[in-house]
Amino acid sequence: MKSILKYSHHLLEEIITPGETVIDATCGNGNDTLFLSKLVGETGEVLAFDIQEQAIDNTDQLLVENHCTNVSLILDSHANIENYLTEDLRGKIGGAIFNLGYLPKSDKSIITRGESTIKAINTILHYLKKNGRIILVVYYGHEGGVEEKNSILKSVIALDQKQFNVLQYGFINQKNNPPFIIAIQKK
Ligand SMILES: C[S@@+](CC[C@H](N)C(=O)[O-])C[C@H]1O[C@@H](n2cnc3c(N)ncnc32)[C@H](O)[C@@H]1O
């Protein structure tokens, strides 16, 4: 069985094609941004968001080291994602990933929050291509994590099954609030 990280990437690999525009909604140290950058290739584009300068700098460094030039790094909340999506991208976004929680080895009080995460999800859903996916890696062991997890689950469970498939993937015998995946696919 694939680990949470491997499976989150697998779910993106299955549907993203070179040349597409994709989104890393929480770039952090840039690992998912780098993965997406390689998937879409030189003719594609990654829009990578974070609210912390440290995260943008860390991601930038990783991308430079890997000679990636197809990423727009955006120091802003993913709640404002609509400001960065042009009309011609409607129905064209290949996929998006959210890694929820706090920046590893950094300030644990700066965390993703249910309200802004849900706002971003709902915006991206309008721009996703047919069969495009939003992947959420839900970490919730930290303070504030359970509230975010519960509000997101409530929101995605209510998505119309005629328009979206919503999957949950996780290891149910692991202790200490193990992360799990929510994947939303546009039909
Ligand atoms: C778990 S980390 C992401 C890890 C990253 N995917 C990686 O590969 O290193 C979560 C990130 O979300 C960022 N974040 C928190 N609230 C945000 C928001 N509203 N918009 C964008 N990023 C946010 C944090 O600053 C943090 O860097």
The ligand as an SDF file (V2000), in Angstrom:
LIG
                    3D

 27 29  0  0  0  0  0  0  0  0999 V2000
    2.3680   21.4500    6.0270 C   0  0  0  0  0  0  0  0  0  0  0  0
    3.0400   22.9110    5.3680 S   0  0  0  0  0  0  0  0  0  0  0  0
    3.2400   22.5390    3.6660 C   0  0  0  0  0  0  0  0  0  0  0  0
    4.3540   21.6030    3.3610 C   0  0  0  0  0  0  0  0  0  0  0  0
    4.7650   21.5870    1.8850 C   0  0  0  0  0  0  0  0  0  0  0  0
    3.7650   21.0090    1.0370 N   0  0  0  0  0  0  0  0  0  0  0  0
    6.1070   20.8970    1.6660 C   0  0  0  0  0  0  0  0  0  0  0  0
    6.2100   20.0580    0.7720 O   0  0  0  0  0  0  0  0  0  0  0  0
    7.0340   21.2340    2.3670 O   0  0  0  0  0  0  0  0  0  0  0  0
    1.6690   24.0220    5.3830 C   0  0  0  0  0  0  0  0  0  0  0  0
    1.9820   25.3960    4.8240 C   0  0  0  0  0  0  0  0  0  0  0  0
    0.7600   26.1010    4.6590 O   0  0  0  0  0  0  0  0  0  0  0  0
    1.0180   27.4700    4.8080 C   0  0  0  0  0  0  0  0  0  0  0  0
   -0.2560   28.1940    4.9850 N   0  0  0  0  0  0  0  0  0  0  0  0
   -0.9810   28.3630    6.1080 C   0  0  0  0  0  0  0  0  0  0  0  0
   -2.1040   29.0770    5.8490 N   0  0  0  0  0  0  0  0  0  0  0  0
   -2.0720   29.3590    4.5100 C   0  0  0  0  0  0  0  0  0  0  0  0
   -2.9320   30.0780    3.6380 C   0  0  0  0  0  0  0  0  0  0  0  0
   -4.0700   30.6150    4.0840 N   0  0  0  0  0  0  0  0  0  0  0  0
   -2.5870   30.1950    2.3340 N   0  0  0  0  0  0  0  0  0  0  0  0
   -1.4270   29.6300    1.8600 C   0  0  0  0  0  0  0  0  0  0  0  0
   -0.5650   28.9350    2.6610 N   0  0  0  0  0  0  0  0  0  0  0  0
   -0.8880   28.8040    3.9530 C   0  0  0  0  0  0  0  0  0  0  0  0
    1.9680   27.5010    6.0040 C   0  0  0  0  0  0  0  0  0  0  0  0
    2.6700   28.7260    6.0350 O   0  0  0  0  0  0  0  0  0  0  0  0
    2.8540   26.2760    5.7320 C   0  0  0  0  0  0  0  0  0  0  0  0
    4.0270   26.6400    5.0630 O   0  0  0  0  0  0  0  0  0  0  0  0
  1  2  1  0
  2  3  1  0
  2 10  1  0
  3  4  1  0
  4  5  1  0
  5  6  1  0
  5  7  1  0
  7  8  2  0
  7  9  1  0
 10 11  1  0
 11 12  1  0
 11 26  1  0
 12 13  1  0
 13 14  1  0
 13 24  1  0
 14 15  1  0
 14 23  1  0
 15 16  2  0
 16 17  1  0
 17 18  1  0
 17 23  2  0
 18 19  1  0
 18 20  2  0
 20 21  1  0
 21 22  2  0
 22 23  1  0
 24 25  1  0
 24 26  1  0
 26 27  1  0
M  CHG  2   2   1   9  -1
M  END
$$$$
